[in-house]
Amino acid sequence: MVLKVYADRMSQPSRAVIIFCKMNGINYEEIKVHISKGQHLTSEFAEINPMKQLPAIIDGRFKLFESHAILIYLACAFPGVSDHWYPADVSRRSRIHSVLDWHHSNLRRGAAPYVFNTTIAPVLGRPLNPQAAAEAETILTSSLSKLESFWLKGNGRFLLGGNQPSIADLSLVCEIMQLEVLDEKDRARLLDPHKKVQQWIENTRNATSPHFDEVHKVLMKAKERLQYQRLKAAKNEGGSDMKKPLPSRM
Amino acid sequence: MKLKVYADRMSQPVRAVIIFCKVNCINYEEVRLDIAKRQHLTPKYAEINPMKQLPAIVDGRFKLFESHAILIYLACSFPGVADHWYPVDVFKRSKIHSVLDWHHSNLHPGPVTIVRNTVLAPALGRPFNPEAAAEGEKILSASLAKIETVWLKDNGRFLLGGNQPSIADLSLVCDIMQLELLDESDRDRLLGPYKKVQQWIENTRNATNPHFDEVHKILMKAKEKRQNQRLKGENHGGGGSDMKKPLVSRI
């Protein structure tokens, strides 16, 4: 029975898992679950993941959720996965755990709510929340600084001084890619100060080509649509009675 | 060179690491830092952990922070650690990773948010914030419900149907123990509906005693102090007391 991956490519951790599978020649069936249509909230999906979140996997009778746990499982359970993704060496592996844990409470905790509360919320029928966005932005900028000054210190092309990517690079870069849907000015303001971060994103993208771009297509289409809506809104500014989504211009 | 553990036993993840070391007879030196005195914010400590958080360890030349990463490192690096703490079996191990990851974004923020916006606010130089505490309560209740119905759904004494504790049990129970700092009636209100959770806390405590109780002594002392302050505050009629008392949200 082939591995099943329940995913929505608009979800950052879903993309990390899918790219990992493709990079490592892991045979899988992608089962698309659309968050925007509430498909992750059905009782059917709750049997796969009672936390009703993506991604989740089923391997035979084994069910698993939480993307970091999934990435580690895949690295350990499937043959032919190169050591650099999740090294056998205990010290190197521990450092990867350390950055993956840090990610939960820092980069993800900043980036995801910032993008949601400035841009994505209306798509999911929820209001924008400038206050939540401001709080998230503080966490996000602090996290990007920590990436620049600590996790990317030294001369490696990847996190922790690595010259090849690990599951941590994939997970964190997919998170930062979500910033693509922001207003260009916002995105530039957030990322421009961090040259190492920008280079590292590019390194990770190149190291996982062509899968990285292919898996990010859905996100880039959403980016285009949102940019178009912003342009339209800018043109129509001044009294149109047409309903238009108003992305926050913070 | 002995393992060094940088610790403040008022911190939940610190306690999990210390208890793990004691239960598994890992030889270590506890380097005490007082969070209330901002000792974790010094440039000296930043050399140990640039994120300026506790716990952190130094093992020879190897430095590590983030308690889950530390627990896993200790389980893998020190001899004599029983398999149930962090099983070699990839399926069991993955499930433990799953609950540890879930914990970051679910259980952990709950008690932290409630406690730092109410009882610990003065010590942290923060204002009382009943709204933030109420948010924390929502997160906590939702997480406790998930522990009751998902993580404890099988008939084991521990998470994931286990009959012996893993590092996940230790980490999550130490977090819930932080609620001891709240007013008894608040704590009972929050934990009361969850019988399996209460039993599991007791199971984890029994499985790791006497170390569990010993490591939690400082928290229990802080709990006693607050209870006395509350009683004093009530004896003075509550409203006009000139003594600063922690205002636990009674939402």
HADDOCK unambig.tbl for C-alpha pairs under 7 A between the chains (distance, minus, plus):
assign (segid A and resid 64 and name CA) (segid B and resid 95 and name CA) 6.97 0.50 0.50
assign (segid A and resid 65 and name CA) (segid B and resid 98 and name CA) 6.31 0.50 0.50
assign (segid A and resid 66 and name CA) (segid B and resid 98 and name CA) 5.51 0.50 0.50
assign (segid A and resid 66 and name CA) (segid B and resid 101 and name CA) 6.52 0.50 0.50
assign (segid A and resid 66 and name CA) (segid B and resid 102 and name CA) 6.87 0.50 0.50
assign (segid A and resid 69 and name CA) (segid B and resid 94 and name CA) 5.66 0.50 0.50
assign (segid A and resid 69 and name CA) (segid B and resid 97 and name CA) 5.14 0.50 0.50
assign (segid A and resid 69 and name CA) (segid B and resid 98 and name CA) 5.24 0.50 0.50
assign (segid A and resid 73 and name CA) (segid B and resid 90 and name CA) 6.94 0.50 0.50
assign (segid A and resid 73 and name CA) (segid B and resid 94 and name CA) 6.01 0.50 0.50
assign (segid A and resid 90 and name CA) (segid B and resid 73 and name CA) 6.90 0.50 0.50
assign (segid A and resid 94 and name CA) (segid B and resid 69 and name CA) 5.65 0.50 0.50
assign (segid A and resid 94 and name CA) (segid B and resid 73 and name CA) 6.00 0.50 0.50
assign (segid A and resid 95 and name CA) (segid B and resid 64 and name CA) 6.98 0.50 0.50
assign (segid A and resid 97 and name CA) (segid B and resid 69 and name CA) 5.18 0.50 0.50
assign (segid A and resid 98 and name CA) (segid B and resid 65 and name CA) 6.34 0.50 0.50
assign (segid A and resid 98 and name CA) (segid B and resid 66 and name CA) 5.54 0.50 0.50
assign (segid A and resid 98 and name CA) (segid B and resid 69 and name CA) 5.28 0.50 0.50
assign (segid A and resid 101 and name CA) (segid B and resid 66 and name CA) 6.56 0.50 0.50
assign (segid A and resid 102 and name CA) (segid B and resid 66 and name CA) 6.94 0.50 0.50
assign (segid A and resid 104 and name CA) (segid B and resid 104 and name CA) 6.41 0.50 0.50
assign (segid A and resid 104 and name CA) (segid B and resid 105 and name CA) 6.80 0.50 0.50
assign (segid A and resid 105 and name CA) (segid B and resid 104 and name CA) 6.81 0.50 0.50
